[in-house]
Structure formats: C-alpha cells, structure tokens
Amino acid sequence: MTARARRPWRNWRWLMMAASVTGTSVLAGCSGGGSSAGSGGTAAPAPAGTASLATSMTTANGATWAIVAMGSSAAGANQFWELFTRAAASDQWELVTPPGVASNGGLVAAGGPASLGVAFRPSQGLTFSPLAVTSDAGKTWRTGLIDAPVASVPDALAVGAGAMLALLGDGTVEQGGTAGASWARLAAPGAIATSAAGGRCGVTSLTAVAYAPSGTPLAAASCARPGTVGIFARSGDTWQAAGPVLGGALAARQITVLRLTGTPAGDVALLRAGAGGDASLLAAWTSDGSRWTVSAPLAAEAGQVAASGTGSGGAAWVLLPDRSAYAVSGPGGPWRRLPSPPQGTATLAVGPGGAAEALATAGGNLTVYQLSPAGTWQKAQALTVPIQSGSSS
C-alpha cells in the first residue's frame, strides 16, 4: 500500500496568519534546504529527563493515532514526523499528517471530546507553532497557530470541550479556542514554580498540560522535593496541588511527571521516580481530577522512555531504549512485559480487541506488526511514505 505523496511547504494561510500576528518575516519557513538543529532542520530530540515525542493514543470516537519519525536516521532535513490513524472499525493504518508545513521539528497531538489537535514544533526558521485541528479523522484540517514554539514534550497540547491548552518552550501556559485562536496566558514563565503549591514541590520545569475530567486546566512538572508529584490544577488566579500522594520508598525519591494526558476514561499520568539505575516508572489514573490510583513501580534503568502511549479504558504502555516494552491494562492493573517488539519499532499502539501493535520504521517505510495470542509479532500491514531527500517539507 502506498501512502499519499508529501506536499511542499506552501500553506500561505499559515504564513499570512503568522505575519499578521508577529509582524516579522516568515519566508524563511519556505526554505527547501537543510539546516542544522539550531535552525530547526532536524527533528527535535526530547530534552533530558522527558519522554519522546513518539506516542500513540485512542480518542473518544475509538480511533487510534500514532506519531513517529521517518526518513533519514541521520540528523538533518530528511527526517520528518508523521501522524497515522486507524479508525475504530478498521485494522488498517492511514497517513494523515496535516499537509502544508514542514514537520522536521516534531509533532505533538492531543485528542478531545470531538476533535484532535496537532501542533508542529518549529522548523525551517519558523518562530511559531502551526496548529491543525480535525473532527473527521484527518480527512480535513482547520489551521491556526500558536505564536511561540510549543515545548518539546508529548503533552505540550491539550484539547478540551471548546478549548485548548498549550505549554510553550519557555514555560508559559496558554489557553485558546479549539480553532487555535484567542490565546490567553494562564501562567507566565515561573508562575507555577513561585506559587505556594509550586514552592512545596520545588518545580524545576513544566512537562505537560491537560484538562481534568471536569474541564479544569492542569499543568505537570518535575519536582526537586522528594515524594512530591507535580500536578497542579488552575483555581481562580492561582494553581493548587492536584497530584497523587506517594508513600513508602517513593516518598524519598524525586518525581518527574513524564506524561499527563486526557483519555475518554479520565486522565493518565506517567511518573518517573528517582534516576539512574534506581529509577522506576509508575502509571497513575484519575476519573475526577482529585482521587488517583497509582500502579506498582516498574524498574526502568535511568527512567528513559523511547515511546509511550495510552489506549481505551485507561490502558498505558512504554517502550524503553533497550527495546523492552511494558503495558498496563488500566487503573489498578499490574505492569506486564510484552515480547520484545521487532527491530525498528518506533512506537506501540493498542490494536483491535486490545492486542498490542508495533509500528516499525525504516526510511520511508512503515511496517505494522500485531502481537498474536501466542506471543509472536506478525506482520499486518506495510505503508510507504514518499520522502524527498533535501525537501525539508
């Protein structure tokens, strides 16, 4: 199966919107040549201590979405982040990356009650993040923009009922409409860290934004104070502590919220406790934004996460750099190790009937494997994404 051809960077609506907002030239965004990481020509790596942008999720309509990097494995303008989806009633994946803008800088996506939003990390000289929103499984997209780079974390964007949150690279938290307009600042850089709740946590950096099931804006962080989970809820003009309370040996470890994402079943958090060879991962769930269920710790040397995601019913999974993979079925469930996924696996997903899927990449080729009841990975689909080397679009 051959996917649709890549379209060049020619979305003049994005360009004109950006020019009117910023008052600066954005024609550098149309450059067709490669550039260094400093100028946005390569896929942005996850900052130290954060989760990779390679993710998957299941949204309210039952569709599954996955984000992977494809193209050249070398740093440069030939690596692109792509968005794929599989409808609830289908076993076939489809390429649905929003057209018209370079994706070298990375993609972050968030699903809401009726739509999915995708923000582009800046690349090719851009200083803002183009935004695309779909309510028909990626068949059509509405365009907007965030007038600053979104943070290089998988949950830098959140979609709620009629509103969106964005975490910017400088630590600003903004809220706007689902069309990517009328953005207003909810937290200036450092505002959460200097709040009373942030002071008790010892916020070192913000790592995610989400909406509580009630619609309350949430922000997540890494905390310097041991045992404190940095999840904060917007209350009036300030932020209140809203994360789970950890006890036992975990109370002596520093906690980083690697993921905080909304799902149809509530919010799911991925926590890292400790660092180095003593690090462990935990999943946490809430259906009301205040009471949490926390999993048992999963030993994960250095606590690095190569890919992560969620599925229906609160399911969650992680892929570690050594290609070991673990999944948990939902609140209160135990972590279980999956058979080592195929070479080249970029992300996992929850497949039809709850079976795990592995999405492996090699250049412009995507191969989908399904985990059989016997515990073997079986090839289920192959797609080709035409990538023009040096096109940077």
Secondary structure, DSSP 8 states (H G I E B T S, - for coil): -B------S--HHHHHHHHHHH-S--GGGG--S---GGGT-S-----TTS--S-EEEE-TTS-EEEEEEEE-SSSSTTEEEEEEEE-TT-S--EE---SSS--TT-EEEEE-SS-EEEEE---TT-SSEEEEEESSTTSS-EEEEESS-B-SSTTSEEE-SS-EEEEBTTS-EEEE-TTS-S-EEEE-TTTTTTSHHHHHHTEEEEEEEEE-TTS-EEEEEEESSTTB-EEEEEETTEEEE-S-B--GGGGGS-EEEEEEEEETTEEEEEEEES-GGG-EEEEEEESSSS--EE---EE-GGG--SEEEE-GGG-EEEE-TTS-EEEE-STT---EEE----TTEEEEEE-GGG-EEEEEEEBTEEEEEEE-TTS-EEEEEEEE----TT---
